Amino acid sequence: MFSYVKTSRYHIYKGVIIISQRKADLIIALITIAWGSSYLFMKMGLDSIDVFNLVALRFGIAFLLTAPIFYKKLCNIDKKTLLYGGILGAALFCVLSTLMFGLKTTSASSAGFLAGTTVIFVPLLQIIIHGKKPTLPITAGVFLTIIGIGLLTIDITFQLDKKSLLCVLAAFIYAGQILLTSYFSKMVDPLALGVLQLGFAGIFGLLFSFIFEQPRLPANSVEWLAVLSLSVVCSAFGFILQPVAQKYTTPERTGILFSLEPVFSAIFGFIFLHEVLKVQGYLGAILVFSGVIISGINKKRCVLKSITKEK
């Protein structure tokens, strides 16, 4: 018999704290809030810092800040964890680099919508790879979310061009990264995995910056604000907790929750830039939130049922 303890806040199984899917979804939502601010800071950084240089600074500083905190876990990693961290780091580098190039050549509204198509690619990849069809609540949630993102971020003049395809490519790669994270986080320590992916993403960014750019440190307070905000809030917090939370929720649900990013981007824009949404924008935000709620109907409580069935 396995040792199993249940408390009001979490479950302990074989000495490992297990959170419910509800709490995992809450963590994903908090990450999405943090990432909602990233467009503002990326725009600030890209005004004067090259793409690969910004990627290297963002993830390199995040790794240097978090590695000393979790050094005990990093000292005990095996080859499998190192390999998985490298794969996720490479995927993360590709996602952010592609998205940043898209942000340099595409309007913010177009980029927000196109990046939000991750919510479509996650269940599609699930069908292709695993033959796993999304549930009715997930399907309905995806449908409402896509309409909501469209109303929130595009206008009647929106036209897809070749440059905009960079944002679509970033969304597709990120959908793959979400699926890989869900798989890897169940095989190895998700916390160590989250720290390692930051380090590898920073290494790839620095390598490409040396090859194609002239890497440098931020030169003024505005650049430092953008870099440190991206490093601490959007990377150290977000990308470390992502694999931890994804261990206890589904890839489809993760994709839906991440689609809240443009909603929080609009909120930050209203607070700090005094931007006011049009009526269609508020309607879009309502639809996105509705999609998230509907997608969670009848969801399972993480992995507790499957665990208690083991012998």
C-alpha positions in Angstrom: 0.0 0.0 0.0 1.2 3.5 -0.8 1.3 6.3 1.8 -1.4 8.8 1.0 -2.4 11.9 3.1 -5.1 14.4 2.3 -5.2 17.9 3.7 -7.5 20.8 3.0 -5.0 22.4 0.7 -3.1 19.7 -1.0 -2.4 15.9 -1.1 0.8 14.1 -0.2 1.6 10.9 -2.0 4.9 9.0 -1.4 6.3 12.2 0.1 5.4 14.3 -2.9 2.9 17.2 -2.7 0.2 16.8 -5.3 -2.1 19.8 -6.1 -5.5 19.6 -7.6 -6.2 20.5 -11.1 -8.2 23.5 -9.9 -5.1 24.9 -8.1 -2.9 24.0 -11.1 -5.3 26.0 -13.3 -5.0 28.9 -10.9 -1.2 28.8 -11.2 -1.5 28.8 -15.0 -3.9 31.8 -14.8 -1.4 33.7 -12.6 1.4 32.9 -15.1 -0.9 34.2 -17.9 -1.3 37.5 -16.0 2.5 37.8 -15.8 2.8 37.1 -19.5 0.1 39.6 -20.2 2.6 42.3 -19.3 5.3 40.8 -21.6 4.1 42.5 -24.8 4.6 45.9 -23.2 8.1 45.1 -22.0 9.1 43.3 -25.2 8.1 46.4 -27.2 10.1 48.6 -24.9 13.2 46.3 -25.3 12.9 45.8 -29.0 13.1 49.5 -29.6 16.8 49.4 -29.0 17.9 45.8 -28.4 18.2 43.1 -31.1 16.0 40.1 -30.9 18.5 37.3 -30.0 20.2 39.7 -27.6 17.0 40.3 -25.8 16.2 36.6 -25.6 19.7 35.9 -24.2 19.3 38.6 -21.6 15.8 37.6 -20.6 16.4 34.0 -20.0 20.1 34.3 -19.0 19.3 36.6 -16.2 16.3 34.5 -15.2 18.5 31.4 -15.0 21.2 33.2 -12.9 18.5 34.4 -10.5 16.8 31.0 -10.0 19.7 28.6 -10.2 21.1 29.5 -6.8 17.7 29.2 -5.2 17.1 25.7 -6.6 20.8 24.5 -6.7 20.1 21.4 -4.7 17.6 20.2 -7.3 20.1 21.0 -10.1 22.9 19.1 -8.4 20.7 16.0 -8.4 19.6 16.1 -12.0 20.1 13.1 -14.3 20.8 12.9 -18.1 17.1 12.6 -18.9 16.3 15.8 -17.0 19.2 17.6 -18.7 18.0 16.3 -22.1 14.4 17.3 -21.6 15.5 20.7 -20.3 17.6 21.3 -23.4 14.7 20.3 -25.7 12.3 22.7 -23.9 14.9 25.4 -23.9 15.4 25.1 -27.6 11.6 25.2 -28.2 11.3 28.2 -25.9 14.1 30.0 -27.8 12.4 29.4 -31.1 9.0 30.6 -29.8 10.2 33.9 -28.3 12.6 34.6 -31.2 10.0 34.0 -33.8 7.4 36.0 -31.9 9.7 39.0 -31.3 10.5 39.1 -35.1 6.8 39.1 -35.7 6.3 41.9 -33.2 8.9 44.0 -35.1 7.0 43.6 -38.4 3.4 43.2 -37.4 0.9 45.5 -35.5 0.3 44.6 -31.8 -3.4 43.7 -32.5 -2.5 41.3 -35.3 0.3 39.7 -33.3 -1.9 39.3 -30.3 -4.6 37.4 -32.3 -2.1 35.3 -34.2 -0.1 34.3 -31.1 -3.5 33.4 -29.5 -4.0 30.7 -32.1 -2.0 28.4 -29.8 -5.3 27.5 -28.4 -6.3 25.9 -31.7 -3.0 24.1 -32.3 -2.9 22.3 -29.0 -6.0 20.2 -29.5 -5.1 19.7 -33.2 -1.7 18.4 -32.3 -3.3 16.1 -29.7 -5.5 14.6 -32.4 -2.6 14.2 -34.8 -0.1 12.7 -32.3 -2.3 10.7 -30.0 -5.6 10.4 -31.9 -7.1 12.0 -28.8 -10.3 14.0 -29.6 -11.0 17.0 -27.4 -14.0 16.8 -25.1 -17.2 18.8 -25.9 -16.4 21.5 -23.2 -12.9 21.9 -24.6 -14.2 22.2 -28.1 -16.8 24.8 -27.1 -14.2 26.7 -25.0 -11.8 26.8 -28.0 -14.6 28.1 -30.3 -15.6 30.9 -27.9 -12.0 31.8 -27.1 -11.0 32.2 -30.7 -14.0 34.4 -31.4 -13.1 36.4 -28.3 -9.5 36.9 -29.2 -10.5 38.0 -32.6 -12.9 40.6 -31.3 -10.4 41.7 -28.7 -7.4 42.2 -31.0 -8.3 42.8 -34.6 -10.3 45.3 -36.6 -11.9 45.3 -40.0 -8.7 46.3 -41.8 -6.8 43.2 -40.5 -5.1 41.3 -43.3 -2.8 38.3 -43.0 0.6 38.8 -44.8 3.8 36.8 -45.0 5.3 38.7 -42.1 2.3 37.9 -39.9 3.0 34.2 -40.5 5.9 34.5 -38.0 3.4 34.9 -35.2 1.4 31.9 -36.4 4.6 29.9 -36.5 5.4 31.0 -33.0 2.0 29.9 -31.9 2.4 26.5 -33.5 5.9 25.9 -31.9 4.5 27.0 -28.5 1.6 24.5 -28.8 4.3 21.8 -29.3 6.2 23.2 -26.3 3.0 22.9 -24.2 2.6 19.3 -25.2 6.3 18.5 -24.5 6.1 20.2 -21.1 3.1 18.2 -20.1 4.9 15.0 -21.1 8.3 15.8 -19.6 7.0 17.2 -16.4 5.4 13.8 -15.6 8.7 12.0 -16.2 11.2 14.2 -14.3 11.3 16.8 -11.6 9.2 19.7 -13.1 10.9 22.4 -11.0 14.4 21.4 -12.2 13.0 21.2 -15.7 11.7 24.7 -15.5 15.1 26.1 -14.3 17.0 24.2 -17.0 14.9 25.4 -19.8 15.6 29.0 -18.9 19.4 28.3 -19.0 19.3 26.5 -22.3 17.1 29.2 -23.9 19.5 31.9 -22.7 22.5 29.9 -24.1 20.8 29.6 -27.5 19.9 33.3 -27.5 23.5 34.2 -26.7 25.0 31.9 -29.3 22.7 33.3 -32.1 23.3 36.9 -30.9 27.1 36.4 -31.3 26.6 34.9 -34.7 24.1 37.3 -36.2 24.2 40.4 -33.9 26.5 42.4 -31.6 25.4 41.4 -28.1 25.4 44.1 -25.4 24.1 44.9 -21.9 21.2 47.3 -21.5 22.4 50.9 -21.7 19.8 52.9 -19.8 17.1 52.6 -17.2 14.3 51.9 -19.7 16.2 49.0 -21.2 17.0 47.6 -17.8 13.4 47.9 -16.7 12.3 46.0 -19.8 14.9 43.3 -19.4 14.5 42.8 -15.7 10.7 42.7 -15.9 10.9 40.1 -18.7 13.5 38.1 -16.7 12.0 38.1 -13.2 8.2 38.4 -13.8 7.7 36.8 -17.2 10.4 34.2 -17.2 11.7 33.3 -13.7 8.2 33.2 -12.3 6.3 32.0 -15.4 8.4 29.4 -17.1 9.5 27.7 -13.8 6.0 27.3 -12.5 4.6 26.3 -15.9 5.9 22.7 -15.9 5.0 22.4 -12.2 1.4 23.3 -12.8 1.1 21.4 -16.1 1.9 18.2 -14.3 -1.5 18.4 -12.8 -3.7 19.7 -15.7 -4.3 18.9 -19.3 -2.5 20.5 -22.4 -5.9 21.6 -23.8 -6.8 23.3 -20.6 -3.4 25.0 -20.5 -3.8 26.3 -24.0 -7.2 27.7 -23.2 -5.9 29.5 -20.0 -3.0 30.9 -21.9 -5.4 32.5 -24.3 -6.3 34.9 -21.5 -3.0 36.6 -22.3 -4.4 39.3 -24.7 -7.1 40.1 -22.1 -4.6 40.8 -19.5 -2.5 42.7 -22.0 -5.5 44.9 -22.6 -5.9 45.5 -18.9 -2.3 46.5 -18.5 -2.6 48.8 -21.5 -5.6 50.5 -19.8 -3.8 50.9 -16.5 -0.4 52.0 -17.7 -1.0 53.4 -21.2 -4.6 54.6 -20.6 -5.8 52.6 -23.6 -9.6 52.2 -23.7 -11.2 49.1 -25.4 -14.0 49.5 -27.9 -17.3 47.7 -27.3 -16.1 44.7 -29.4 -13.0 44.5 -27.2 -15.0 44.2 -24.0 -17.3 41.6 -25.7 -14.2 39.7 -26.8 -12.9 39.7 -23.2 -16.2 38.3 -22.0 -16.1 35.5 -24.6 -12.5 34.6 -23.7 -13.4 34.3 -20.0 -16.5 32.3 -20.9 -14.4 29.9 -23.0 -12.1 29.3 -20.1 -15.0 28.6 -17.7 -16.8 26.3 -20.1 -13.6 24.3 -20.9 -13.3 23.5 -17.2 -16.7 21.8 -16.9 -16.5 18.3 -15.4 -12.7 18.4 -15.3 -10.9 15.8 -13.3 -9.0 16.4 -10.1 -5.4 16.1 -11.4 -4.0 12.6 -11.1 -5.4 11.5 -7.7 -7.8 8.9 -9.1 -5.1 7.2 -11.2 -2.7 7.3 -8.3 -5.0 5.7 -5.8 -5.7 2.9 -8.3 -2.0 1.9 -8.4 -0.7 -0.8 -6.2 
